Amino acid sequence: MSKYMKHGMKLIYLDQCATSEIYRDPNGKWAEIRSLLHQGVKKKRLMCPRSIEHFIETSSLADGQAIALDDELHQLSFGRSFLPEADTAAMQLVASVRGKRMTIDDFTRKNDSVNIRKPGVLTLLRDIKEQFDETIENVNRPVNLVRKLSRGQTRLTDDVKKSMVGIIKDQHKQQLVERLTPLSLGIVPEVDVRNVGGLTVPDWAGYLCILAVRNHGFSPNEAETALNIIRAEGIDAVPTVTIRAEIAALVAVLNVKDEPRDQWDIMRIASTLPYADVMVTDGGRQAEMRQLNLDRRFECEVFATRRKEQERLSDFLHKLVHPSSR
């Protein structure tokens, strides 16, 4: 049974590492999985929506490779893409206030939002990726230095992890409350930035509120209701924000180096995990989701790209695509 799909279909999210492996090794160890995915789409047993991050990360390939991979993902996605992280979070906030159950049209968009065959599009995507990676690298540099110096000095008990998760989630809660409060009085926040490590980065909570107003007509009364919900439930009312906060907290307590590609991963996971029935990602991300119990809480079967997991994924897909043969 799927969380959001009908007629026995499954919503599968292939992280960039998985799509890259399928493309790079089409006739090798990923051949069976690739074949099963296409069979599943043909039989309407599964759908694999893309994401805006896919377009951006795919742009790092040579033009011909990027277009070929995009063509393949188009076939698997039925022309659907997951909404960007901020848009998804804004929709979740609005839905929590209005008591609306999300549908596939609320967290994906139909048709392709980006046509990488169009002249100049790949160049633009590469520029966006370069600027984003450079910003994240600069912001993380002092943080990574502290983590390197303190690595191994804290015993990583479950209590330490839970404590850090609680702290980070509470910080996110307070930031969202700060932005919702003036909105409840009819004051729409301007596009704001915060200074982090000497760099200006967008204020996520303010931007979320702006999107709620701009895209969904979020009213002051609804902002007041949202305040009551967030004060009572915390950011769990906005799953995408919760997932991001919890993974960020775990990464911090593990003292691992945080690189730009990690932020791309977290963006995708935060916006897709609440809706995907199946996710294929790298082993590190799978381990984080399991440590945080995110896979069970969001009822998503998470597979990694390592060999044993490939065999498990292949078996899962075979049963889904050919239910009567096993």
Contacts in CASP RR format, 6 or more apart in sequence:
PFRMAT RR
TARGET T0000
AUTHOR 0000-0000-0000
METHOD contacts of the structure
MODEL  1
MSKYMKHGMKLIYLDQCATSEIYRDPNGKWAEIRSLLHQGVKKKRLMCPR
SIEHFIETSSLADGQAIALDDELHQLSFGRSFLPEADTAAMQLVASVRGK
RMTIDDFTRKNDSVNIRKPGVLTLLRDIKEQFDETIENVNRPVNLVRKLS
RGQTRLTDDVKKSMVGIIKDQHKQQLVERLTPLSLGIVPEVDVRNVGGLT
VPDWAGYLCILAVRNHGFSPNEAETALNIIRAEGIDAVPTVTIRAEIAAL
VAVLNVKDEPRDQWDIMRIASTLPYADVMVTDGGRQAEMRQLNLDRRFEC
EVFATRRKEQERLSDFLHKLVHPSSR
1 8 0 8 1.000
2 8 0 8 1.000
2 9 0 8 1.000
2 10 0 8 1.000
2 11 0 8 1.000
2 277 0 8 1.000
3 11 0 8 1.000
3 275 0 8 1.000
3 277 0 8 1.000
3 299 0 8 1.000
4 11 0 8 1.000
4 102 0 8 1.000
4 103 0 8 1.000
4 104 0 8 1.000
4 275 0 8 1.000
5 11 0 8 1.000
5 47 0 8 1.000
5 104 0 8 1.000
5 277 0 8 1.000
7 44 0 8 1.000
8 45 0 8 1.000
9 44 0 8 1.000
9 45 0 8 1.000
9 46 0 8 1.000
9 47 0 8 1.000
10 45 0 8 1.000
10 46 0 8 1.000
10 47 0 8 1.000
10 277 0 8 1.000
10 278 0 8 1.000
10 320 0 8 1.000
11 46 0 8 1.000
11 47 0 8 1.000
11 49 0 8 1.000
11 104 0 8 1.000
11 275 0 8 1.000
11 276 0 8 1.000
11 277 0 8 1.000
11 278 0 8 1.000
12 37 0 8 1.000
12 46 0 8 1.000
12 47 0 8 1.000
12 48 0 8 1.000
12 276 0 8 1.000
12 277 0 8 1.000
12 278 0 8 1.000
12 279 0 8 1.000
12 280 0 8 1.000
13 48 0 8 1.000
13 49 0 8 1.000
13 82 0 8 1.000
13 268 0 8 1.000
13 272 0 8 1.000
13 273 0 8 1.000
13 276 0 8 1.000
13 278 0 8 1.000
13 279 0 8 1.000
13 280 0 8 1.000
14 22 0 8 1.000
14 48 0 8 1.000
14 73 0 8 1.000
14 76 0 8 1.000
14 280 0 8 1.000
15 265 0 8 1.000
15 268 0 8 1.000
15 269 0 8 1.000
15 279 0 8 1.000
15 280 0 8 1.000
15 281 0 8 1.000
15 282 0 8 1.000
15 285 0 8 1.000
16 53 0 8 1.000
16 54 0 8 1.000
16 57 0 8 1.000
16 58 0 8 1.000
16 264 0 8 1.000
16 265 0 8 1.000
16 268 0 8 1.000
17 281 0 8 1.000
17 282 0 8 1.000
17 305 0 8 1.000
18 280 0 8 1.000
18 281 0 8 1.000
18 305 0 8 1.000
19 54 0 8 1.000
19 58 0 8 1.000
19 69 0 8 1.000
19 72 0 8 1.000
19 73 0 8 1.000
20 69 0 8 1.000
21 30 0 8 1.000
21 305 0 8 1.000
22 30 0 8 1.000
22 33 0 8 1.000
22 34 0 8 1.000
22 37 0 8 1.000
22 72 0 8 1.000
23 65 0 8 1.000
23 68 0 8 1.000
23 69 0 8 1.000
23 72 0 8 1.000
25 31 0 8 1.000
26 34 0 8 1.000
29 307 0 8 1.000
29 310 0 8 1.000
30 310 0 8 1.000
32 314 0 8 1.000
33 310 0 8 1.000
33 313 0 8 1.000
33 314 0 8 1.000
33 317 0 8 1.000
36 314 0 8 1.000
36 317 0 8 1.000
36 318 0 8 1.000
36 321 0 8 1.000
37 46 0 8 1.000
37 48 0 8 1.000
37 76 0 8 1.000
37 317 0 8 1.000
38 75 0 8 1.000
38 76 0 8 1.000
39 45 0 8 1.000
39 321 0 8 1.000
39 322 0 8 1.000
40 46 0 8 1.000
40 317 0 8 1.000
40 320 0 8 1.000
40 321 0 8 1.000
41 47 0 8 1.000
41 48 0 8 1.000
41 75 0 8 1.000
41 76 0 8 1.000
41 78 0 8 1.000
43 321 0 8 1.000
45 320 0 8 1.000
45 321 0 8 1.000
46 317 0 8 1.000
46 320 0 8 1.000
46 321 0 8 1.000
47 76 0 8 1.000
47 77 0 8 1.000
47 78 0 8 1.000
47 80 0 8 1.000
48 73 0 8 1.000
48 76 0 8 1.000
48 77 0 8 1.000
49 77 0 8 1.000
49 78 0 8 1.000
49 79 0 8 1.000
49 80 0 8 1.000
49 81 0 8 1.000
49 82 0 8 1.000
49 108 0 8 1.000
50 73 0 8 1.000
50 74 0 8 1.000
50 77 0 8 1.000
50 79 0 8 1.000
50 80 0 8 1.000
50 81 0 8 1.000
50 82 0 8 1.000
51 81 0 8 1.000
51 82 0 8 1.000
51 84 0 8 1.000
51 268 0 8 1.000
51 271 0 8 1.000
51 272 0 8 1.000
52 81 0 8 1.000
52 82 0 8 1.000
52 84 0 8 1.000
52 113 0 8 1.000
52 114 0 8 1.000
53 264 0 8 1.000
53 267 0 8 1.000
53 268 0 8 1.000
54 73 0 8 1.000
54 81 0 8 1.000
55 70 0 8 1.000
55 114 0 8 1.000
55 116 0 8 1.000
55 125 0 8 1.000
56 125 0 8 1.000
56 128 0 8 1.000
56 129 0 8 1.000
56 132 0 8 1.000
56 264 0 8 1.000
57 129 0 8 1.000
57 264 0 8 1.000
58 66 0 8 1.000
58 69 0 8 1.000
58 70 0 8 1.000
58 116 0 8 1.000
58 125 0 8 1.000
59 66 0 8 1.000
59 116 0 8 1.000
59 122 0 8 1.000
59 125 0 8 1.000
59 126 0 8 1.000
59 129 0 8 1.000
60 66 0 8 1.000
60 126 0 8 1.000
60 129 0 8 1.000
61 69 0 8 1.000
63 122 0 8 1.000
66 116 0 8 1.000
66 122 0 8 1.000
67 116 0 8 1.000
67 117 0 8 1.000
70 116 0 8 1.000
74 112 0 8 1.000
79 110 0 8 1.000
79 111 0 8 1.000
79 112 0 8 1.000
80 104 0 8 1.000
80 108 0 8 1.000
80 109 0 8 1.000
80 110 0 8 1.000
81 108 0 8 1.000
81 109 0 8 1.000
81 112 0 8 1.000
81 113 0 8 1.000
81 114 0 8 1.000
82 88 0 8 1.000
82 107 0 8 1.000
82 108 0 8 1.000
82 268 0 8 1.000
82 271 0 8 1.000
82 272 0 8 1.000
82 275 0 8 1.000
83 91 0 8 1.000
83 107 0 8 1.000
83 108 0 8 1.000
83 109 0 8 1.000
83 271 0 8 1.000
84 267 0 8 1.000
84 271 0 8 1.000
85 240 0 8 1.000
85 244 0 8 1.000
85 267 0 8 1.000
85 270 0 8 1.000
85 271 0 8 1.000
86 204 0 8 1.000
86 207 0 8 1.000
86 208 0 8 1.000
86 211 0 8 1.000
87 211 0 8 1.000
87 215 0 8 1.000
88 107 0 8 1.000
88 240 0 8 1.000
88 270 0 8 1.000
88 271 0 8 1.000
89 208 0 8 1.000
89 238 0 8 1.000
89 240 0 8 1.000
89 241 0 8 1.000
89 270 0 8 1.000
89 271 0 8 1.000
90 208 0 8 1.000
90 209 0 8 1.000
90 211 0 8 1.000
90 212 0 8 1.000
90 215 0 8 1.000
90 216 0 8 1.000
91 102 0 8 1.000
91 106 0 8 1.000
91 107 0 8 1.000
91 215 0 8 1.000
91 216 0 8 1.000
92 102 0 8 1.000
92 237 0 8 1.000
92 238 0 8 1.000
92 239 0 8 1.000
92 240 0 8 1.000
92 241 0 8 1.000
92 274 0 8 1.000
93 208 0 8 1.000
93 212 0 8 1.000
93 218 0 8 1.000
93 226 0 8 1.000
93 237 0 8 1.000
93 238 0 8 1.000
94 100 0 8 1.000
94 212 0 8 1.000
94 216 0 8 1.000
94 218 0 8 1.000
94 222 0 8 1.000
95 101 0 8 1.000
95 102 0 8 1.000
95 106 0 8 1.000
96 226 0 8 1.000
96 229 0 8 1.000
96 237 0 8 1.000
96 238 0 8 1.000
97 218 0 8 1.000
97 222 0 8 1.000
97 225 0 8 1.000
97 226 0 8 1.000
97 229 0 8 1.000
98 222 0 8 1.000
100 106 0 8 1.000
102 275 0 8 1.000
104 275 0 8 1.000
107 271 0 8 1.000
107 274 0 8 1.000
107 275 0 8 1.000
114 121 0 8 1.000
114 125 0 8 1.000
115 121 0 8 1.000
116 122 0 8 1.000
116 125 0 8 1.000
132 260 0 8 1.000
132 263 0 8 1.000
133 260 0 8 1.000
135 199 0 8 1.000
135 201 0 8 1.000
136 259 0 8 1.000
136 260 0 8 1.000
136 263 0 8 1.000
137 259 0 8 1.000
137 260 0 8 1.000
138 197 0 8 1.000
138 199 0 8 1.000
139 196 0 8 1.000
139 197 0 8 1.000
139 199 0 8 1.000
139 201 0 8 1.000
140 258 0 8 1.000
140 259 0 8 1.000
142 197 0 8 1.000
143 258 0 8 1.000
144 257 0 8 1.000
144 258 0 8 1.000
147 252 0 8 1.000
147 255 0 8 1.000
147 256 0 8 1.000
147 257 0 8 1.000
147 258 0 8 1.000
148 255 0 8 1.000
148 257 0 8 1.000
150 255 0 8 1.000
151 255 0 8 1.000
152 255 0 8 1.000
154 160 0 8 1.000
154 253 0 8 1.000
154 255 0 8 1.000
156 253 0 8 1.000
156 254 0 8 1.000
160 253 0 8 1.000
161 249 0 8 1.000
161 250 0 8 1.000
161 253 0 8 1.000
161 291 0 8 1.000
164 249 0 8 1.000
164 250 0 8 1.000
164 252 0 8 1.000
164 253 0 8 1.000
165 245 0 8 1.000
165 246 0 8 1.000
165 249 0 8 1.000
165 250 0 8 1.000
165 292 0 8 1.000
166 249 0 8 1.000
167 249 0 8 1.000
168 245 0 8 1.000
168 246 0 8 1.000
168 248 0 8 1.000
168 249 0 8 1.000
168 252 0 8 1.000
169 234 0 8 1.000
169 235 0 8 1.000
169 242 0 8 1.000
169 245 0 8 1.000
169 246 0 8 1.000
169 249 0 8 1.000
171 245 0 8 1.000
172 205 0 8 1.000
172 235 0 8 1.000
172 241 0 8 1.000
172 245 0 8 1.000
173 230 0 8 1.000
173 234 0 8 1.000
173 235 0 8 1.000
175 203 0 8 1.000
175 204 0 8 1.000
175 205 0 8 1.000
176 205 0 8 1.000
176 208 0 8 1.000
176 230 0 8 1.000
176 235 0 8 1.000
176 238 0 8 1.000
176 241 0 8 1.000
177 227 0 8 1.000
177 230 0 8 1.000
177 231 0 8 1.000
178 205 0 8 1.000
179 189 0 8 1.000
179 203 0 8 1.000
179 205 0 8 1.000
179 206 0 8 1.000
179 208 0 8 1.000
179 209 0 8 1.000
180 209 0 8 1.000
180 223 0 8 1.000
180 226 0 8 1.000
180 227 0 8 1.000
180 230 0 8 1.000
181 227 0 8 1.000
182 189 0 8 1.000
183 189 0 8 1.000
183 209 0 8 1.000
183 213 0 8 1.000
183 218 0 8 1.000
183 220 0 8 1.000
183 223 0 8 1.000
184 220 0 8 1.000
184 221 0 8 1.000
184 223 0 8 1.000
184 224 0 8 1.000
184 226 0 8 1.000
184 227 0 8 1.000
185 220 0 8 1.000
186 220 0 8 1.000
186 223 0 8 1.000
188 209 0 8 1.000
188 210 0 8 1.000
188 213 0 8 1.000
189 206 0 8 1.000
189 209 0 8 1.000
189 210 0 8 1.000
191 202 0 8 1.000
191 206 0 8 1.000
191 207 0 8 1.000
191 210 0 8 1.000
192 202 0 8 1.000
192 203 0 8 1.000
192 206 0 8 1.000
192 207 0 8 1.000
193 200 0 8 1.000
193 201 0 8 1.000
193 202 0 8 1.000
193 203 0 8 1.000
194 200 0 8 1.000
194 201 0 8 1.000
194 202 0 8 1.000
194 203 0 8 1.000
204 241 0 8 1.000
208 238 0 8 1.000
208 241 0 8 1.000
209 218 0 8 1.000
209 223 0 8 1.000
212 218 0 8 1.000
226 237 0 8 1.000
229 237 0 8 1.000
230 237 0 8 1.000
230 238 0 8 1.000
235 241 0 8 1.000
235 242 0 8 1.000
235 245 0 8 1.000
236 242 0 8 1.000
239 273 0 8 1.000
239 274 0 8 1.000
239 298 0 8 1.000
240 270 0 8 1.000
240 271 0 8 1.000
240 274 0 8 1.000
241 270 0 8 1.000
243 269 0 8 1.000
243 270 0 8 1.000
243 273 0 8 1.000
243 274 0 8 1.000
243 294 0 8 1.000
243 298 0 8 1.000
244 266 0 8 1.000
244 267 0 8 1.000
244 270 0 8 1.000
246 292 0 8 1.000
246 294 0 8 1.000
247 266 0 8 1.000
247 269 0 8 1.000
247 270 0 8 1.000
247 288 0 8 1.000
247 289 0 8 1.000
247 292 0 8 1.000
247 294 0 8 1.000
248 266 0 8 1.000
250 288 0 8 1.000
250 291 0 8 1.000
250 292 0 8 1.000
251 258 0 8 1.000
251 262 0 8 1.000
251 288 0 8 1.000
265 281 0 8 1.000
265 282 0 8 1.000
265 285 0 8 1.000
269 279 0 8 1.000
269 281 0 8 1.000
269 285 0 8 1.000
269 289 0 8 1.000
272 279 0 8 1.000
273 279 0 8 1.000
273 289 0 8 1.000
273 294 0 8 1.000
273 295 0 8 1.000
273 298 0 8 1.000
273 300 0 8 1.000
274 298 0 8 1.000
276 300 0 8 1.000
277 299 0 8 1.000
277 300 0 8 1.000
277 301 0 8 1.000
278 300 0 8 1.000
278 301 0 8 1.000
278 302 0 8 1.000
278 303 0 8 1.000
278 316 0 8 1.000
279 300 0 8 1.000
279 301 0 8 1.000
279 302 0 8 1.000
279 303 0 8 1.000
280 302 0 8 1.000
280 303 0 8 1.000
280 304 0 8 1.000
280 305 0 8 1.000
280 313 0 8 1.000
281 302 0 8 1.000
281 303 0 8 1.000
281 304 0 8 1.000
281 305 0 8 1.000
282 304 0 8 1.000
282 305 0 8 1.000
283 304 0 8 1.000
283 305 0 8 1.000
283 306 0 8 1.000
283 309 0 8 1.000
284 304 0 8 1.000
285 304 0 8 1.000
286 295 0 8 1.000
286 302 0 8 1.000
286 303 0 8 1.000
286 304 0 8 1.000
286 309 0 8 1.000
288 294 0 8 1.000
289 295 0 8 1.000
289 302 0 8 1.000
290 302 0 8 1.000
294 300 0 8 1.000
295 301 0 8 1.000
295 302 0 8 1.000
301 316 0 8 1.000
303 309 0 8 1.000
303 310 0 8 1.000
303 312 0 8 1.000
303 313 0 8 1.000
303 316 0 8 1.000
318 325 0 8 1.000
318 326 0 8 1.000
319 326 0 8 1.000
END
